[in-house]
Every structure is written in structure tokens, then in C-alpha cells.
Amino acid sequence: LKSEAIFDRMAPLLESHGEDIVKKVGAIYLFELRENKEAQPQFFTIDLKNGKGKLTKAKEGTPDCTFVMFDDDLVALSQGKLNPQTAFMQGKMKIKGNMAKAMKFTTDLLPKDAKL
């Protein structure tokens, strides 16, 4: 997945700024991403609830919120080419779980400089 580079860039950011992000966000997110409709989903868990936060390339724990989308749409979101509200309204992003927690995960938490 192209978006894996975004998550790879996020890990060092959590190391350096994780505590502040955890204080602001306080939720665990699961990203369920597919390359296309036929592809098996790949999972990324972002814990922004505990310690400095943690990124896992798998399902881990109990997420407060799950984002389900295609890989290309997450890349577009991270680059500012796709608005999160538009993605949700057009069905490009499905959200399961706590909507209030979902709103706390803003695109500025996604690294912009990932090599895609």
C-alpha cells in the first residue's frame, strides 16, 4: 500500500510529539485499507490514548473508531487533495464507532512529507 509510507513517517513523530498528541486526542484508531474492492484489507492501529502513542501494522486492542477506505483516498487525504468531510459524504471513507473521537483525528495528524 502506498499509504504505508504515511504510517512509517508517523512513528518517529509519535516518539517526539506523542505525549502532546495523546493529551489532545485520547483515542485509539484503526485504519482498514484496501488497494481495491477485491483486495484483502490491511490494518493499521494508531493508539493516541496511551503514553506517547503507538503505531501497529495490524489490528491491536479495541479501537474507539475505525476508518475504512481505499489506499489512494487516504493518500489524497494526507496530501490535502481530498477533504475529510467530502470523503465521508461521497462514501470514500466509512467511519465505524465513536463519531466524536473520529472528529478528533484531523488530517494534520498525517505526515505531509511521506515519500509516496
SULURCOR-V319013 format. One record per residue. D_CENTER is the distance of its C-alpha to the mean C-alpha in Angstrom with 1 decimal. Layout:
D_CENTER
D_CENTER
//
This chain:
13.5
13.3
9.6
10.4
12.0
9.0
7.9
11.7
12.1
9.8
12.1
15.2
13.8
13.1
16.7
18.2
16.5
14.7
17.4
17.3
13.6
14.2
17.3
15.7
12.6
14.0
11.5
9.8
6.6
6.8
5.3
8.8
9.6
13.2
15.3
17.7
19.1
21.2
18.8
17.7
14.0
12.1
9.9
7.5
7.8
6.8
10.1
10.6
13.9
16.2
18.0
16.2
12.9
12.0
9.8
11.2
11.3
12.5
12.6
13.7
15.2
14.9
11.6
12.3
9.9
8.6
7.0
9.5
10.1
11.9
10.9
13.0
11.4
8.0
10.4
12.5
10.0
9.3
13.2
14.1
15.8
14.2
14.2
11.6
14.7
16.4
13.7
13.9
17.7
18.2
16.5
14.0
11.1
12.2
11.2
12.9
14.0
14.4
14.2
15.1
12.2
9.8
11.8
11.2
7.6
9.0
8.6
10.8
8.3
7.3
10.5
12.9
15.3
13.8
16.6
15.8
//
